[in-house]
Amino acid sequence: MVPTLPVGSLVIDHAIDEGDPIPENTPITFKAELQGQEVFVTHYFRYIDQSDGYDRYMTQGESYGEGMYDTFEIHREDIVGTYAFHIPYLGRVAMFLQSPVALTMFLLWGFILMMEHMVKKWLSYKYPEDEEDLMKPKQRVKAKNVKPPKGRYLRGETPRHRPPSAPPLKRPSMDEIKG
């Protein structure tokens, strides 16, 4: 269909039902076997050949001469639809995205982005500059509307609602824990 449809165009078709007639000289898209692979081809539908006792749809490319037809065996079940419009060269992009090369490329790209994120995180980690920084107590962030945990407190920790003047809680012995 060159020059009307450049090779590699994405063709959008109108779906047709099994009983719908197809007007002659209408571009149709059909499945055909080409070099051992099933491909979609868009050519002009010319007429139905019934000489062998079954319907064979005769198609013709745009650059074919008068009386030259495709050698494809096209039957009604092979026809996908009638031509609506096309987007030049977008079919090549769609074919590439379905290829193993594209899958490999996207996986490699994802791996590189993940590694970049990990390296940035690793490089942004701040190491303490001297031993004094290691000995400094870390600042605690106070959360709002958080209740202290219930139960026994170990190592002299006290719940927030205890006054600072209260004596520290003592650590229970193993006999007290066992009950």
N, C-alpha and C positions, 0 to 999 in steps of 0.2 A: 504494500500500500504506500510505498515511497513514491512521491514526495508528500502526499496528503498526511500520512501517519509516519513520522520518523521511526526508524528501528529503535526499540527500547522504550516506546511510549507506554504510558499507563492508560489503557482503554476502559472506559466505563460503559456498560451495556444496559439495555432494557431487558429484563427477564421476559421470556416467552413461555407460554404453556404448551403442552404437547399438541393440543388441537389447533393452536393459533396458526393461521397461514402466514407465510413469509413472502412479502412482495419481492418480485424480481428486481435485480440491480440494487439491492439493499446490502450495505456492509454488515456482515455477521461475524461473530467470534465463535470458534469451534475448537474442540480438542483434536489434535492430530499427532501421529507418531512421526517424529523427524529424527533421523539418525539414532534410533533406538530409545529416544526419550519422548515422553508425552509433553507436548507444548500447546499453548494457546495461540491461535493464528486468527487474524482478522483480514478477511478478503470479501470481495463482492459475491453475493449469491446470484447465480445466473438462471438456473432452471433445475428441475428434478428429472433425472434420467431413470426411466422405468423399464429399460430394455432387458435387464437381467431377471426380471420378475420381482425385484424389490426396489424400494426408493433409494436412489443415490443422489445426494445433493452435489451439484456441480458448482464449483467456486472458481474465481479468477482474480489474480492479483491486478493491481492498477496498471502496472507496466507491461502486462502480457499483451501479445498481439491478438488480433481477431481470430477466434476459434481455438485459442490455446487455453486450456483449463488445468487446474491443479490435478495432480496424480493421487491426492489423498482419497481414501475411501471414507466419505463423510455420510453419516446417517443421522436421522432426526435426534437420536439420543446424544450425539456428539456436539450438537449446537448448544452454546451457552446462552446467547442472546443477540439482540440487534444493537448496532453501534449507537451510542448516545453522544459522547464527546470523548476527548482524550487530553492528557497532560503530557507534553513532550518530555522524553528522557526520564520521567519519574519511575518508569518500569524498571530501568536499570538500577536505580537506588533500591527499589523493593526487592529485586533479585539479589543484590549484594547483601541486604540485611538478612536474607534467608540462608546465606552461605556459611560454611564453617569458618571461613576467614573472619567474617564479621563477629561471630561468637567469640573467637579467640581474641580478637581485638578488644571487644568490650570487657572480657574477663581480665585481660592484661591491664586495661585502663583502670578498672576497679581496683585491682591489686596495687597499682602505682598510687592511686589516690589514698588507699588505706595506709600504705607505707608512709606517704607524705604526712598524713595526719599523725601517725605514731611518732615519727621523727620530730615533728613540730612540738608535740606534747612532751617528748623526752628532753628536747632542748630548752623548753620553757620551765622545766623543773628547777627550782632554786635550792642550791645546796647551802647549808650553813657555812658562813665564812670562817668562823673560829669556834673554839670550845665554849665560849661564853654564850653564843647563840644557841648551842645545844642545851645549855643549862637553864636558859630562860623558860619560864612557864608559858605554855601556849595560851593565847587568849581564847576564852570560850565565848561562843555566840549564844546569846540568850534567845530562846524561842518563846514566842508569845503563845498563851493558852495551852501550855504543855504541863500536865500534872506530873509530879514526881512518882517514881515507881513505888509500889507497895511492897512491904516485906521487910526483912532484916537488912541492916546496912552494915557492911564490913569495912575494915581498915579506917575507922574513925569518920567515915562519910556521914553526913547528916542530910536529912531532907530539907528542902528550901523553907518549909514553914517553921522549922525549929529556930528559936531565937539564938543569936550567937553566944549568949551567956549560959546556955544550957550545957551540962557536961556531955562530953562525947560519948557516943554509944560504944559499949565494949563488944569485942569480938566474941561470939559464942564458942564454947568448947565443943569437941566432938561428942562428948556425952550429952550435952544439951541438944545438939543437932539430932542425934539418934533417938532421943526422946525418952 
